Amino acid sequence: MMHAPLTLKFLGTGGSFGVPMLACPCAVCASADPRDKRLRTSALITVNDRHLLIDASPDLRAQGIDHGVNRVDAVLFTHDHADHVGGIDDLRAYNLRQHGKLSCYGDARTLAAIRSRFDYIFSSEPALGSRPQLDLCELDGPFTLWKQEITPLQVMHGDQPITGYRLGGLAYITDASSLPDKTIDAVRGVNVLVLNALRHEPHPLHMSLEEAIEMARRIGAKRTYLIHLGHELEHEGTSRVLPEGIELAYDGLTIEA
């Protein structure tokens, strides 16, 4: 099957604290290497001249300014944790610029959390100021946007099932502690795999670097980019020990998939 060419820009590649982490004196947080400056994890996919945002991190405003994100046509949410939905209010700038609602896709738990935490958005009371205009779309299997099929993927974030996505030859998975066999099968041999790797030490909610490398080998993607990186992983030093075909992503990196 032929797939439309995709471009993915990493808007943020950091864990929930970001890098540098507040009040942290460690060497990575103090690093002068711009690749060690990581906003919270989010990405922008361009397909058929449309722009698809993955997650609205608390750093969305800065990401949009830093990387010239002047249009967002829809949003894919992976889950409801604060570092992935905390920038939702900033979506109203795109509503105002584009004169319309944004379709936002996520599983039932994620959409329920958005309705609860951002209840003012969905209030029937008139608003004197602007507020986001969101059309929440619950995931129910693969769907098509702009002639591009998008397949939701079940991902385990500790005990919580969350969502990854496959678009053509690209698989985007963040905040995974493990992947069900059916998800591994669904992404096996993709051109590009995006996968989280928080730190060297094991974590109950996230893959470690070593676990992510092993999972990347099982999936067998042509190229793997690691995201949701904590301040324990210094870019240059970590990159030197990664196997061929596996790289640390960094904020602003743009790839074709």
Secondary structure per residue as TSV (DSSP state, phi and psi in degrees):
chain	resnum	aa	ss	phi	psi
A	1	M	-	360.0	134.6
A	2	M	-	-81.0	138.6
A	3	H	-	-117.1	144.6
A	4	A	-	-64.8	143.6
A	5	P	-	-63.3	138.8
A	6	L	E	-117.8	143.2
A	7	T	E	-118.9	132.3
A	8	L	E	-120.3	127.0
A	9	K	E	-111.4	126.4
A	10	F	E	-79.8	108.9
A	11	L	E	-80.6	-31.4
A	12	G	E	-154.4	142.8
A	13	T	-	-129.4	10.9
A	14	G	B	-92.8	162.8
A	15	G	-	-73.0	-167.7
A	16	S	T	-65.4	-24.4
A	17	F	T	-84.5	-20.0
A	18	G	-	71.8	169.0
A	19	V	B	-134.7	122.9
A	20	P	S	-70.5	149.6
A	21	M	-	-82.6	141.9
A	22	L	T	-54.1	135.4
A	23	A	T	64.3	20.7
A	24	C	-	-105.6	126.6
A	25	P	-	-95.8	12.4
A	26	C	S	-67.6	166.7
A	27	A	T	-65.7	-36.3
A	28	V	T	-70.9	-41.2
A	29	C	T	-65.1	-28.1
A	30	A	T	-93.0	0.9
A	31	S	-	-61.0	143.9
A	32	A	-	-89.7	-7.2
A	33	D	-	-71.4	119.5
A	34	P	G	-60.8	-21.3
A	35	R	G	-73.2	-13.3
A	36	D	G	-91.5	3.2
A	37	K	-	-96.2	108.0
A	38	R	B	-124.6	113.9
A	39	L	-	-76.0	168.7
A	40	R	B	-64.2	149.0
A	41	T	S	-63.3	127.5
A	42	S	E	-165.8	160.2
A	43	A	E	-150.2	160.6
A	44	L	E	-126.8	123.1
A	45	I	E	-105.2	131.8
A	46	T	E	-109.3	123.9
A	47	V	E	-143.5	129.0
A	48	N	T	50.8	42.6
A	49	D	T	64.8	17.8
A	50	R	E	-113.5	157.3
A	51	H	E	-121.8	119.4
A	52	L	E	-114.7	114.1
A	53	L	E	-87.1	133.2
A	54	I	E	-105.3	110.0
A	55	D	-	69.9	147.1
A	56	A	-	-114.6	87.7
A	57	S	-	-71.3	163.5
A	58	P	T	-60.4	-15.2
A	59	D	T	-97.9	16.1
A	60	L	H	-56.8	-43.6
A	61	R	H	-59.9	-48.4
A	62	A	H	-63.7	-39.4
A	63	Q	H	-63.7	-44.0
A	64	G	H	-62.4	-38.8
A	65	I	H	-72.6	-46.4
A	66	D	H	-62.6	-35.1
A	67	H	T	-113.7	13.5
A	68	G	T	61.9	40.3
A	69	V	-	-82.9	92.2
A	70	N	-	-96.1	-2.5
A	71	R	-	-152.0	139.6
A	72	V	-	-132.5	124.3
A	73	D	-	-98.3	-22.0
A	74	A	E	-166.2	165.2
A	75	V	E	-130.8	134.6
A	76	L	E	-106.4	123.9
A	77	F	-	-102.2	135.7
A	78	T	-	-86.6	-36.7
A	79	H	-	-172.1	-177.3
A	80	D	-	-100.7	9.0
A	81	H	-	-69.2	153.9
A	82	A	H	-58.0	-35.7
A	83	D	H	-74.6	-1.3
A	84	H	H	-117.4	-14.3
A	85	V	H	-126.0	-3.2
A	86	G	T	-65.0	-15.4
A	87	G	T	-98.4	13.6
A	88	I	G	-56.4	-38.8
A	89	D	G	-60.5	-29.3
A	90	D	G	-69.9	-13.6
A	91	L	G	-63.9	-20.2
A	92	R	H	-63.4	-25.0
A	93	A	H	-62.5	-37.7
A	94	Y	H	-72.9	-35.4
A	95	N	H	-58.4	-47.2
A	96	L	H	-65.6	-41.5
A	97	R	H	-69.8	-35.4
A	98	Q	H	-101.4	-4.6
A	99	H	T	58.1	46.6
A	100	G	S	-175.5	172.5
A	101	K	-	-74.3	158.8
A	102	L	E	-108.5	129.5
A	103	S	E	-77.3	129.0
A	104	C	E	-124.9	123.3
A	105	Y	E	-108.3	139.1
A	106	G	E	-172.9	170.5
A	107	D	-	-76.4	172.1
A	108	A	H	-59.3	-42.5
A	109	R	H	-63.1	-43.7
A	110	T	H	-63.6	-45.4
A	111	L	H	-67.7	-36.5
A	112	A	H	-64.0	-39.8
A	113	A	H	-66.1	-39.7
A	114	I	H	-62.9	-44.4
A	115	R	H	-61.0	-37.3
A	116	S	H	-75.4	-49.3
A	117	R	H	-74.8	-29.7
A	118	F	T	-115.1	47.9
A	119	D	G	-61.7	-28.1
A	120	Y	G	-61.5	-28.5
A	121	I	G	-62.8	-36.5
A	122	F	G	-102.7	7.4
A	123	S	-	-66.8	143.6
A	124	S	S	-82.7	-7.0
A	125	E	S	-72.1	138.3
A	126	P	-	-60.0	145.3
A	127	A	-	-112.2	133.3
A	128	L	S	-78.0	-27.7
A	129	G	S	-109.8	-178.3
A	130	S	-	-79.9	152.4
A	131	R	-	-148.1	156.1
A	132	P	-	-58.5	146.4
A	133	Q	-	-114.1	104.7
A	134	L	E	-121.7	136.0
A	135	D	E	-105.8	104.1
A	136	L	E	-81.4	124.9
A	137	C	E	-119.9	111.9
A	138	E	E	-75.1	133.3
A	139	L	-	-69.5	137.7
A	140	D	-	-147.6	61.2
A	141	G	S	91.2	-176.4
A	142	P	-	-59.5	148.7
A	143	F	E	-145.4	170.2
A	144	T	E	-122.3	132.1
A	145	L	E	-126.7	126.3
A	146	W	T	53.2	42.4
A	147	K	T	69.4	11.3
A	148	Q	E	-110.3	121.3
A	149	E	E	-75.0	136.9
A	150	I	E	-123.2	124.4
A	151	T	E	-111.4	115.5
A	152	P	E	-67.6	144.9
A	153	L	E	-125.0	131.2
A	154	Q	E	-75.2	131.6
A	155	V	E	-130.2	139.7
A	156	M	E	-98.7	123.8
A	157	H	E	-112.4	84.1
A	158	G	T	66.8	-126.1
A	159	D	T	-89.9	-4.6
A	160	Q	E	-94.9	124.1
A	161	P	E	-75.4	129.4
A	162	I	E	-126.2	-167.8
A	163	T	E	-125.8	130.3
A	164	G	E	-106.9	178.6
A	165	Y	E	-142.1	143.5
A	166	R	E	-117.8	130.8
A	167	L	E	-127.7	106.1
A	168	G	T	57.5	-123.1
A	169	G	T	-89.0	11.9
A	170	L	E	-113.7	131.0
A	171	A	E	-119.4	129.2
A	172	Y	E	-119.3	114.9
A	173	I	-	-133.7	122.8
A	174	T	-	-130.0	158.0
A	175	D	S	62.3	27.5
A	176	A	-	-86.1	135.9
A	177	S	S	-97.9	-26.2
A	178	S	B	-160.3	164.5
A	179	L	-	-124.7	132.1
A	180	P	-	-62.1	154.9
A	181	D	H	-57.2	-37.1
A	182	K	H	-65.9	-30.3
A	183	T	H	-73.8	-41.6
A	184	I	H	-59.1	-43.6
A	185	D	H	-63.2	-36.0
A	186	A	H	-71.5	-19.6
A	187	V	H	-117.6	3.2
A	188	R	T	-58.5	129.1
A	189	G	T	76.5	17.1
A	190	V	-	-63.5	160.7
A	191	N	S	-67.8	-44.3
A	192	V	E	-132.3	126.6
A	193	L	E	-114.0	127.0
A	194	V	E	-107.3	125.8
A	195	L	E	-145.4	144.9
A	196	N	E	-82.1	149.3
A	197	A	-	-153.4	99.4
A	198	L	-	-74.8	-46.5
A	199	R	-	-165.6	-178.4
A	200	H	S	-74.5	-42.7
A	201	E	S	-74.7	148.8
A	202	P	-	-59.7	151.7
A	203	H	-	-140.1	142.4
A	204	P	S	-69.2	-18.3
A	205	L	S	-114.3	-11.9
A	206	H	S	-137.5	150.1
A	207	M	-	-68.3	142.0
A	208	S	-	-77.2	172.3
A	209	L	H	-58.4	-46.0
A	210	E	H	-65.1	-40.2
A	211	E	H	-65.8	-38.1
A	212	A	H	-66.2	-40.6
A	213	I	H	-61.4	-44.4
A	214	E	H	-63.6	-41.3
A	215	M	H	-65.7	-40.2
A	216	A	H	-60.5	-39.4
A	217	R	H	-64.5	-40.3
A	218	R	H	-63.9	-40.4
A	219	I	H	-74.3	-36.7
A	220	G	T	73.1	35.3
A	221	A	-	-67.3	154.1
A	222	K	S	-65.3	-39.4
A	223	R	E	-138.1	137.6
A	224	T	E	-123.9	133.7
A	225	Y	E	-119.5	127.6
A	226	L	E	-96.0	135.9
A	227	I	E	-132.6	-174.5
A	228	H	S	53.4	51.1
A	229	L	B	-91.2	132.3
A	230	G	-	-86.0	177.3
A	231	H	T	-79.1	2.3
A	232	E	T	-79.5	-16.6
A	233	L	-	-105.2	102.1
A	234	E	-	-79.8	134.0
A	235	H	H	-60.9	-55.5
A	236	E	H	-64.5	-48.6
A	237	G	H	-65.1	-42.3
A	238	T	H	-65.6	-39.8
A	239	S	H	-60.6	-32.3
A	240	R	H	-66.1	-23.6
A	241	V	T	-105.4	3.4
A	242	L	S	-79.0	145.0
A	243	P	-	-65.3	158.4
A	244	E	T	-58.1	137.4
A	245	G	T	90.3	-4.1
A	246	I	E	-122.1	127.4
A	247	E	E	-133.8	154.5
A	248	L	E	-79.0	128.1
A	249	A	-	-74.9	165.7
A	250	Y	-	-146.8	157.9
A	251	D	T	-58.0	127.8
A	252	G	T	94.7	-12.7
A	253	L	-	-61.9	133.2
A	254	T	E	-121.0	130.8
A	255	I	E	-130.3	157.6
A	256	E	E	-100.9	141.7
A	257	A	-	-129.7	360.0
